[in-house]
Amino acid sequence: MPRIIIPALLLIVGGAAITAAGQAPPRTPDIHYTPTRHEVAEAMLDLARVTTDDVVYDLGSGDGRLPIIAAQKYGARGVGIEIDPKLVTIARQNALDAGVADRVTFIAGDLFAADLSAATVVTLYLSASVNRRLEPKLKHQLRAGARVVSHQFLIGNWPPDQTIRPDYSDVFLWRIRPR
């Protein structure tokens, strides 16, 4: 009897290992979370000329400060996309505390899988390599007239339309052109 049980157990355990191994591991962040300073966040939104008509998407939204400021100061709607669920929880609480939870949404997810087509403004504080990977998605999914603002990092070889330097930080603006 033990000769039958041992192979059966090996089959069950081995099958579970194959099933677990066959699943894709959860995606990890491409960069470490570093918050954008408040002064720079406001400068980014000022540069994009955010208004109440805008929907601001912040890719890699961290604690949610950019969408929250966009809602508080400019009356815009905001969407934050963040891969770290703990930061999404913090961002949601920050939006509640700021009184803008009705105008700001935070999504736990991969920014490369997100649909950006509703955005009129996209804000980034990522890295040069992540921005480079995002360039085709931004150009394809955003409508003509949408603005992209990046703190510190260019987007590949795409020349910015405008550059400012608030608080010793580079901030770049691009406008999506008609196709």
Secondary structure by P-SEA (a helix, b strand, c coil): caaaaaaaaaaaaaaaaaaaaacccccccccccccccaaaaaaaaaaaccccccbbbbcccccaaaaaaaaacccccbbbbbccaaaaaaaaaaaaaacccccbbbbcccccccccccccbbbbcccaaaaaaaaaaaaccccccbbbbbccccccccccccccccccbbbbbbbbccc
